[in-house]
Amino acid sequence: MRVRQIASGFRFAAFGRRFAGNRDGVTAVEFAIVAMPFLLFVLGIMAVGLQFFTINALDNAVQTAARKIRTGEAQRAGMKLSEFKDLVCESGGYYIQQDCEHVYIHVQNAGNWADIVPSPCAENGTMTPQANMTTELADSSGGSEQVVLVTVCFDWRLPITFPYLQYMMMNPSDGVALESGGSLIQSVATFRTEPYE
């Protein structure tokens, strides 16, 4: 019995030396250790890239559409708020246009800069309702030589589809996350309209 235990101990020690000296599979083990942090890093880069792409597309769309107000072209054409919203979505390209129902438009005007009070995009987790979209844009943008603030709020829903994006979401200014589970992206254009009248 004692001899058997000693022989078994020698075999275990020999196995241990062979195992410690064996280099087969080292690459697979090292990859397994590094794979998860690497994958998270790559997904994080993709998430930041998608968010910056969306922000850039929305900013470009707002500047393009707001130019129609600044020059008076939208007011003279009798454009409605719903048509202005469609113009913003169209100017943002397919990426914004496919989610146009999650875009909210707020247009305000005043005689001078100090009288403009920005409206928040969301309060207590819900998006701020838009004005009546069937009214004419001129009702909220005013006439010529008016200070105009165009605020476009986008309830970006991609973080709902890809949950890892939720760690990088932007919340509203009150710090309450949107009830939809999306991320708030906001773009603003402010200007004085040209003397087109």
N, C-alpha and C positions, 0 to 999 in steps of 0.2 A: 504494500500500500504506500509506504513511504517512498519507495523507488519510483512508483508511478507518479506521485506528486512532484518529485524532483524533476522527472522527465517532462512532465507537463509544464513546469515552471521554465525549463530550458526552452521548450518549444514556444512558449508565450514570449519569452525574452527574444528569441530569434525572430519571431514574427514582428515584434516591436521594432527591432533593428531594421528589418527589411521594410517595414511600413515607413519608418522615419527616413530611410535612405531612398525610397521610391519617389521619383519625380513625375510619374505619369499622372496626368489630370490636374497638374498645378495651374495651368492656364484656365481650365474650366472653373476651378475653385476661385481664382482671382477674379475672373469675369463675373461670377455669381456675387462676389462681394461688391464689385464696382457697378454692376448693371443697374440696380435700383436708383442710386443717387444720380447716375448718368441719365437715366430715363426721365427722372423728375426734373433735372436741369434742362433737358431738351424740351420737355412739355412746357416748362416755365418760359423758355425763350419763345416758343410758339404762341403761348397765351399773351405775352407782352406784345408780340408782333401783331397779333390779331386785334388787340385793343388799340394800339397806335394806328393801325390801318383804318379801323372804324372811326376813330377820332378825326383823323385826317380827312376821310371821305365826307364826314358830316360837316367839318369846318369848311371844306371846299364848296359843298352844296349850299350852305347858308350864305357864304360870301357871294356866290353866283346868283342865287335867288334874290338876296337883299339888294343887289345892284339895280334890279327892276324897280324897287321901291325908291331907292335913292335918286334915280333919274326921272321918276314920275311915270315911267312907262306902264307900270302895273295899275296905278291909279287912273290914268287916262283911258286904259283899256277896260276899266270896270271890273278888274279881277276880284274874285271872291276869295275869302280865306281858304276855302277848300282847294281852290285852284293854285293858290300860293303854296299850300302844303304839298300838292302834287308836284309842283315845280321844284321844291326842295328835295323831295324824294327822287325825282327824275335826275336832278343834278348830282345826286350822291351816287348814281350808278346802280347797277343791279343789286349790289350788296345792301344798300339802304332801301331801295325801291321794293324789294321783296318783303320788307318788314315795315312798310309805310303805316300800317295801322297802329304801330307802337311809337310813332313820331307825334309829338305834341308841339303846337306852334303858339307862341304868345307874341303879339305885336302891340307896342305901346308908343304913344307920341306925347310930346310936350313942347312948350315954347322955348324952354332953355334946359340945359343939362341937369341942373339941380332938381328939377321937377320930375325927373325920371326915377321911378322906384322899381327896381327889378322884381319880377314875380318869381317865386321859387318853383323849381320843376316838380318837386314832390314834398309832401308833408305827411308825416306819420306813416310812411311806407306806401302811400298811394300817389299816383301822378296827379298834378294839378290839372283840373279840367280846362279845356280850351274854350275860347269864346265861341259863339254860334258860328259854325263854319259856312253857313249860307249867306252871311252878311258880306258886304263889300269890304275889301281890304282898306279902302280909303277911310272907312269909319274908325279904324284903329291906327292907321299909319298917318292920318292927318293930311294936310295939304303941302304946299311947297314951303321950303325953308323951316321945316319942323324938325326937331330932334326926335329920332326914332330909335327904339330899341327892339331888335328882333331876337327872341330867345327860342331856341329849338332844343327840345328835350327828347332823348331817345332812350326808351326802355329796351336795352340790348339784351336779347333773350338767349344768345349763344351760351352763356354760363349755365343755363338750365340743361342744355344738351350735353355739355362737357363739364361735369362737376368740378374738375380740378381748376377751372377758370374762376370758380367762386372765391378762391383764396386771394385773387388779385382784383376782385370787383371794386368798383368805385361806388360808395354809398352817397345818398343825398347829404346836403350840408347839415341837416339835423341829426345825422348819424344813424338814422333808422333805415334798415335795409328795405328794399322794395318788396311788397307782398308777392309780386309775380316771381321773385327769385332771380330776376334779371339784374343788370348793372346799369346805373344811370350814366349816360353820356350827354353832355350839354355843350352847345355851341351858341355863341352870341355875336351879333353884329350891331354896332351902334354908330350912328352917323347923323348928319344934318342933310335933309333932302335938298336937292338943287332947286333953284327958282324956276321951275318949269311952267308955272301958271302965267 
